[in-house]
Amino acid sequence: YRVGGLTVDDNSKKVTVDGRSVTLTATEFGILKLLAQSPDRVFSMEQIYESVWDEPAYNPENTVAVHIRHIREKIEINPKDPRYIKVVWGTGYKLEGDN
């Protein structure tokens, strides 16, 4: 999956940003892959949790938010002003970029 300068390779489980390799945990990779499969689609915290953890979500907000923050720290130039993973307030997260 390619979104702007971000590439998520499901076969090799590798992620690159602007050609630079990024190391993610399996959970972080799962979240990023989910978002990359449907760029610009907003996923709720529950959808992200249930898809990646493969179990029902009970108050997943903190768990998902912490993982999103860690992913941003690894893939974003400025994690506080992300260019890829965007929050949609009151709804969830989406992946966007210049395609």
N, C-alpha and C positions, 0 to 999 in steps of 0.2 A: 504494500500500500504506500502511495506517495501523496503527501499533502505539503505543498510548497517545498521547502528544503528538507522536510522530514520524511524519512523512509523507514517503514516498518516491514521487515522481511519475516514472514511467518515460518518459512521453511528453515531458515538458519537461526531464527529467534534473535536477529540482530537489528539494532536501530542505529541510524545515522542521522545527524543533523548537519546540513551544509557540508556533507562529506566526512564529518568527524564522527567516529564510532562512540556510542554511548552505552554504558553498562547499566542495565536495569535488572531488578529482581524479577522472578517469575510472575509475581502478582502485579508489579508495575507494568511489565510487558503485556499481561492480559488486559489491563485497563486500557493501555495505549492502543493495543490491537483492536479492541472493541470500538473505541472512538474512531480509529482510522478506517475501519470497514465502512463507515457511513459518515463521511465528513459533513459538517453542518447540521447533522441530526442531533437534537438535544436528548441526552440520556439522563433519566432521573437517578438519584443516588441509589434508589432501590433496584433499578434496572442494572446499574453497574455492579452493585454488590452481588445480586443474584446470578448474574452472568459469570462474573469472575470467580466468586467464592463457591458457586454452585450449591447454595443453600438459601433458605428464606432469609430475608432481610428484617432485622429487628433493630430499629434506630441506627442505620448504617452511616449517618451523616459524618460523625467524627472519623470513623475508619476510612471511608472513601476520601474525605477531605485531606487527611494526613498523607495518603498515598498519592493523591493528585499533587499536593505540595512537593513531595519528594520527586515526582516525575518532572514537574516544572523546574525544580532546582537543577535537574540534569539536562533538560532539553532546551530551556529558554535562556536567551541572552540576559533578560531581566525578568526573573520569576514574578516580580510584583506588577509587571506590565507585560503579560504573556502574549505572544503572537500566535501560538498554536492552541493551547487548551484554554478555552474561554468559559467563564461561569455565566449561566443564565439565571439570574437571581430568582429564587423561589421555585426553580424548575430543576436545574441540574447542570451538566457540563456538555460541551461540544468541542470538537476539533475543527479548526478552520485554518486556512492558509491560502496563499496565492497558488492556484493550480495552473 
